[in-house]
Amino acid sequence: MQPYYYHSIRNLNMERLIQILDSGYILPRAMMENKPSDKNNIFNGNNWISLTQKTLMDDDMLYEYRSSYDELIPGSICFVIEPNIEGIKFPNYIDPEFGYYYEGKDILFSDGDERFSYYLDEVQTNKPIPTSKMLAVGYPLNRRLNECGIKQVKSEIAFIKSTLERNNLSIPIIDSSEYDFADTEEKIQESNKKILQLK
């Protein structure tokens, strides 16, 4: 398994995906022109980008701790990102049952240098992540086939492809349905074949 980073696009938001590809960057909220209104990730504030690094947790730890990879990446629209990006911070772990009471509200939505997370495998950066660092765009093929059918799936994939071409990006689109869809370069190639073979 490679130490790739992953970044999920919440709620299968195609508009947000296209915005990132067109701008050339994943940006912290403070730098976005059209800021998302959700505040689901309470520990990344306005100046930090939340990522997950699957290699930070062994599979047997999933029974005891929350995993941002497990909860947010498989079956989502996401990016697979090279492990050599700038500004990475490893947050302090806070037990989701007790951390809020002991640490207090001042750490929620904080933009300070000391970072916090309910997840053991979350990492954060305050540096924009360029599309040149992206190894793949994850698309949840099985989920979308079940939700909206083949016609809509083909339309969405064609839309992503045309956006990549318009921005001269040679980033493969891969099927993010499986838990290990991008563990290695070989897995990325296999997942890309599922998209390319779609009839």
N, C-alpha and C positions, 0 to 999 in steps of 0.2 A: 504494500500500500504506500502510495506517495503522499508526502505532506502538503497536498494541495489545500488551498483555501476555497471556501464556497460562500456564495452570497445569494440569498433567496429573495425573489421578487414576491412580496406578499399578495395573497388573494388572486393569483394568476393574472396580475395586472399587465396586460400586453402594452398598454400605453406607456407605463413606466419602463418596461423593457426597451421599447423603441426610443424613448427619451434618452436612456443611457447610451444606446448604440449611436444615436445621432450626435450626442454631445461629445462622445469619445471618452467619457469617464463615469465611474460610480462616484458620486459626490456626497460629502456630509450634508445633512439637512440644511445647514446654514448657508451653503453655497448653491442650493437648488433654486431655480426660478419658480417652479411649481412644486412647492413643498407638499409631501403627503400629509394628510391630516391624522393618520393613525399614530398612536403612541404605545404600540404593543411592546416594543423593546424599551423598557424604562431606564436602562442603564447606558444608552449610547448618546443621550443628550442631543445637542444640535451640531456638534463639531466632530463627532466620531461615527465611523462606519462599523457596523457589526458584521463579523465574518465567523465562520466555523472552520475548525481544523480537525478533521475526523481522527487523525492519528494521535490526538491528545487523550483519547479514551479507549481503553480495551473494551471489547464487547461485553465481558462479564460485569463491567461497571454500570452498564445500562439498567441493571436491576436495582441499583442503589442511588444513582444520580441522574439528573436530567441531562439530556444531550441535545444541543441546538441542531446538530446534524440530523439526529434521529427525528426530531420534531418538525424541522423546517425544510430539509433539502429533498429527500426522495419524494417523488410525486409532485414536485413544484417546478415553476419556471425559475431558473437559477443560472448563476455563472460559476464555472470552474476556473480558478485563478492560480497562476504560478506562485510558488512559495517564496519568491524573492521580491517582495514589495516593501515599500517604505513605511516607517512610523508604527510598526506593529507593537502593541501592548498586550500583555497577558493579564486579564482582570483578576482581581481577588475574588475568590469564591464566597458566595453568601448562601447559606442554607435557606431555601425559599420558605420554609415554615417558621424560621426564627429570625432571619437576617433583618427583615423590615423593622422588627421591634427593637432589636439591639443596636442597629446602625443608625436608625432615624431617617426622617424624610429628606434630609439634606443631601443624601447621595443619589436620590432619584432624579433622573434627567440631568445629572451633573456633567459639566464639561471640563472638570479638573483633570490633571495628569494621572491621578490615582483612579484606576478603573475597577468596576465591580460587575459581577454577573451571577445569575442563578445557575449558569451552565459551566461545566468543567471544560468544555471544548470550544467555548467562545473566545475569539480574539478580536481586537479592535484596532483601527488605525484612524488617524486624523488627517491623512494624506489622500487626495483623490486617487482613485485606482484607474489607470488608463486602459483602454480596450486592448492595447498592445500586450498587456499582461494576462489576457484572457485566453484560456486553453479551449473552452467550449461554452456553448449556450445550452443549458439543460431544458428540455421540453417534456412534460409528463404525458407521453403518448397514450398509455393505457387509460389513465384517468380521463383524458380529454375524449378519447374514443367512446368511453362509457357515458360521459356527460353530454356530448353534443354530436357524436357521429363523425363518419369519415369525411364528409363534405366540408364541415367546419374545420376539422383538423388540417386538411390539405390547404385550406385557405389561410389558416394561421401560420403554418409552416412556410408557405409561399411568401407571406407578408414579412416574416423574419428574414428569409433568404434575400428578398428584394432590399430590405433595409441594410443588411450586411453588404450586399453588392454596391448599393448606393454610397456607402461609406468606405468602400475598398477594404473591407475586412474579410480575411480568410479564416474565420472562426467556424469550426464545425458545429452543427446543431446535433445534439445527442439526446437519446431517450433517457430521461431521468426517472423512469418507473421503478427500477430495481435499486435495492439498498447499496449495492457495490458498483453502480453504473459508471463511476469515474475513479475507481481506486488506483488504476494504473493507466499508462498510455494505451496499452492493449485494450483495456476495458472501454476507454473513450472511443477507440476505433470501432469496436463491436457495437457500441451504443449508437454511433453515427450510422452504421450500416442499417440498423432498424429503421431509421428515418429515411435513408436513401432508397430503401426497398419498398417503401410505402406505395401501394397501388391504389 
